[in-house]
Amino acid sequence: MNNHYQSRDPGWRRSWSFIAATTGATIGLGNLWKFSYLAGENGGAAFVLVYLICIVAVAMPVMIAEVILGSRGRSNPVDTMRHVSLEAKASSLWQIIGWLGCLAGLLVLSYYSVIAGWSFAYAGKLLDGEFVATSALLSGDIFNDLLAAPKLMMQWQAFFLLCLFFIVALGVRKGIALATRSLMPLLFILLIALAIYSSQVGDFKAAVDFLFQPDFSALTQQALLDALGHAFFTLSIGVGAMLAYGAYVPDQRSITGMVSTVVLMDTVVSILAGLAIFPLVFSLNIAPTMGPGLMFVAVPYGFGNMIYGNYFGALFFVVVFMAAITSGVALLEPATSWLSQRCRWWRPAAAIVTVLVVWLLGLATIFSFNIWQHIDIFGMSLFGLLDFVSANLLLPIGGLLIAVFVGWIMRKEVLRDQLDIESWQIFSLWHWLLRYIAAPGVLVVFLWSLYPWLTTLIIK
Ligand code: PFF
């Protein structure tokens, strides 16, 4: 691999650090919370199958492309895009990929940090026995009480952001690599323990049938959109995180090999999370289709009614919090590395500024559940709007621009140079998928997902 640019941060020393950090970025609330409720709403196994196809054919080629950009540009997302567009003799406007990434990262983190804060609060509630022998109704009331307490939510969100600050301020090698290398194996072990526990106390067979026996009649158009959107979200594509992490990829390593390992681990964690959640859900006859409340209403209700459930439930929410930490770090890194490299700020100062911006933005999410509940923008709450703009608009736009730039603008020799250890077959397959499946696929699905929204806007 012949890199034209060298990153200033020493970065990952080993492939394992890159794999751990990237796995940490991909495994998060998306796996433990969003995947289960999306599968629940969209008929289980049929959704899982479509989701896996989206991962392999669309999201993974784009993820490889994003890591390639990072490893070629060797800088923060904005400067990386400046370097690679200069090299490709393309317009410097392509830097927009880096800008959008930094912005999307901060926007996603603004509500992500609020939900991460809830999970830590829930670990405490379960340990305190608040959910022991509770009813589903009471469990719902406890969640509503939390939503009605903005100060409490602000404190938990601040606690989460403080953890992120310490990790990101320490830099890539001493902070991010160390944190992810220790948290990731622990997360796997705890999740396996939780799945075993659930299989013993809950209805494991119903959960396995639900997750692995496809019922295609349940597949709607919405399910297809959700599957692709989630594939992008879970692999953390389009927010500059892979651009930032790719900048530190060690030389002479197989990028496709490392990305495949990450994708595999991400998928295993989603399935494990399903196996930890659904046996409880089914044994208590809760409808798996209850949507986003699944994790904060049904899951604690489930644990609360099982033997030793308060301990295992607390553990579950600690796992959620850990997963959110390693993802949060990846969301914060693009903007922080830009401030510290381009503006030459001391890294802790850059981290404190990004954390503060996120904390302030997060207030919109917190207040949208209580004092700003009445605010309605295009039929969405402020939280809904932030989620829509970042996950449904900025992420796919970022992914699409990356697919077009790498697939159609960058020279093939340069790409081959970055993927020099891969066989020609693998290289050609990846390039073909990126050009002819991923790029048009994202465009079609993106326009399709905007269609209902645009029509309601026009009718209004
Ligand atoms: N992949 C994370 C999840 O599934 O929760 C979300 C995410 C993390 C998106 C980091 C983007 C990112 F940079």
Residues whose N, C-alpha, C, O or C-beta is under 5 A from the ligand:
A	BS01	PFF	A25 T26 I27 G28 L29 G30 N31 F233 T234 L235 S236 V239 A241 S327 A330 L331
